[in-house]
Amino acid sequence: MCYDISFTVKLKELATYFPELENPLQLELNFDGIHIMGHSFNMHPIIYRERETNKLTVSPMEWGVIPFYVKSEKDFLRQRASMLNTRSERILGDEKSYWYKIRNRRCLIPVTGVYEHRAIKGWKKKVPYYIRLIEQPLFFLPGLYSVTDLPDLQTGEMLKRFTFSLITRDGNDLMKKIHNDGENRGRMPLFLPLNMSKEFLDEDLSAERYKEILQFEMPEEKMEAITVYTIRSGNLRPDGKAKNEYWEWENLPETNS
């Protein structure tokens, strides 16, 4: 699955890819975009079509879906970690799932890269990789979003909470070699080319085309994966460089070994 992403550009860059994008809140988020952890349930700028006006907009949403039927955020906290990602196979194929219920609440998650970990036989720690699309420095991962009315934990005031989940699929050969361990090994985000990302938000998207998009597999030659320093640690890199820059792991076997 995917629980670590990167977003290292200014929000105004989104307009380069989506000129018609509206930002009613004049969105300005302050966060460390080099490494964003899903399990922190933090805000991220999300692109979606506003349901009443059908206009393309960008707004902050929390990573980790809270279903609309949830009445107690505290009671749902543990389960929420399982709602960070959405399996593409379930969105249209499992009519009993929550993902099927919100299948038309489609959104895009702007990123400049994602992180994944590779297990090495005999090594105590997994090796982190930074993965990006070679031809598109800023790209857009498809997701689903949910809207829930919940009371503020401090004031009791009812608030409308927008939350999102990132869609994953079976990995290509490159990602299977990297994401090679754990319960969800072999998965990867649903990487899409720009034209297909835009099409994902089309209000007239047919069920047949929706299924085709969910089944799209990004060719590995369109992707770059580099090893990086440990990302899930508060420690700075010894060389002072950013977490998404190349780090050499001594005696690291090739991914095809």
Buried (B, 14 or more C-beta within 10 A) or exposed (E): BBBBBBBBBEBEBBEEBBEEBBBEEEBEEEEEBBBBBBEEBBBBBBBBBEEEEEEBBBBBBBBBBBBBEBEEBEEBEEEBEEBBBBBBBBBBEEEEBBBBBBBEBBBBBBBBBBBBBBBBEEEEEBBBBBBBBEEBEBBBBBBBBBBBEBEEEEEEEEEEBBBBBBBBBBBBEBBBBBBBEEEEBBBBBBBBBBEBBBBBBEEEBEEEBBEEBBEBBBEBEBBBBBBBBBBBEEEEBEEEEBBBEEBEBEEEEEBEE
